[in-house]
Amino acid sequence: VTEFLYGQLETDEKGFLKSDEMCQTSLPGVFAVGDVRSKQVRQMVVACAEGCTAALAAERMVRKRTSVKLDRGEGKS
């Protein structure tokens, strides 16, 4: 499923997309989640969690933040 990306994003020897812990690929602004990532564990729950991680990383990039802002409702009534 990632063949159309070959030559545009860095892949491992099996064709999975390489990405960092925030799901960022070798091309800034492009995130990889789920079973297309190069990793050991391939489970649906992991893919869902990575989708959340990538969304937080994308928001961080768009807002030009250096870290992910976690809003846990502190200070709200």
C-alpha positions as CSV (number, residue, x, y, z in Angstrom):
1,V,0.0,0.0,0.0
2,T,3.0,2.4,0.3
3,E,4.4,1.7,-3.2
4,F,3.1,5.1,-4.5
5,L,5.4,6.8,-1.9
6,Y,8.6,5.1,-2.9
7,G,11.3,7.6,-3.6
8,Q,9.4,10.3,-1.7
9,L,9.6,9.0,1.9
10,E,12.3,6.9,3.6
11,T,11.4,3.3,3.9
12,D,12.9,0.2,5.5
13,E,14.1,-2.9,3.6
14,K,10.5,-4.3,3.7
15,G,8.8,-1.1,2.4
16,F,7.5,0.2,5.7
17,L,7.7,3.9,6.3
18,K,10.4,5.0,8.7
19,S,9.2,7.6,11.3
20,D,10.2,8.9,14.6
21,E,8.3,8.5,17.9
22,M,6.0,11.3,17.0
23,C,5.1,9.5,13.7
24,Q,6.9,12.2,11.6
25,T,8.4,10.7,8.4
26,S,11.5,11.9,6.5
27,L,9.3,14.6,4.9
28,P,8.3,17.4,7.3
29,G,4.5,17.6,7.7
30,V,3.9,14.0,6.5
31,F,3.0,11.5,9.3
32,A,2.8,7.7,9.2
33,V,0.6,5.7,11.5
34,G,-0.6,2.1,11.8
35,D,0.6,-0.8,9.8
36,V,2.6,1.3,7.2
37,R,5.2,2.2,9.9
38,S,8.4,0.3,10.4
39,K,8.0,-1.2,13.9
40,Q,7.7,-4.4,15.8
41,V,4.1,-4.4,17.0
42,R,1.2,-4.3,14.6
43,Q,-2.1,-4.1,16.4
44,M,-5.2,-2.0,15.9
45,V,-5.0,-0.3,19.3
46,V,-1.4,0.7,18.5
47,A,-2.6,2.2,15.2
48,C,-5.3,4.2,16.9
49,A,-2.9,5.5,19.5
50,E,-0.4,6.5,16.8
51,G,-3.2,8.4,15.0
52,C,-3.6,10.5,18.1
53,T,0.2,10.9,18.4
54,A,0.4,12.1,14.8
55,A,-2.5,14.5,15.3
56,L,-0.8,16.0,18.3
57,A,2.5,16.3,16.4
58,A,0.8,17.9,13.4
59,E,-0.9,20.5,15.7
60,R,2.5,21.2,17.3
61,M,4.0,21.8,13.9
62,V,1.1,24.0,12.6
63,R,1.2,26.1,15.8
64,K,5.0,26.2,15.7
65,R,5.3,24.8,19.2
66,T,8.4,22.9,20.5
67,S,6.4,20.5,22.6
68,V,3.0,18.9,22.7
69,K,0.5,20.8,24.8
70,L,-1.6,18.5,26.9
71,D,-4.8,20.1,28.2
72,R,-6.0,18.0,31.1
73,G,-8.6,20.5,32.2
74,E,-6.3,21.9,35.0
75,G,-7.6,25.3,36.2
76,K,-11.0,24.8,34.6
77,S,-14.2,24.5,36.7
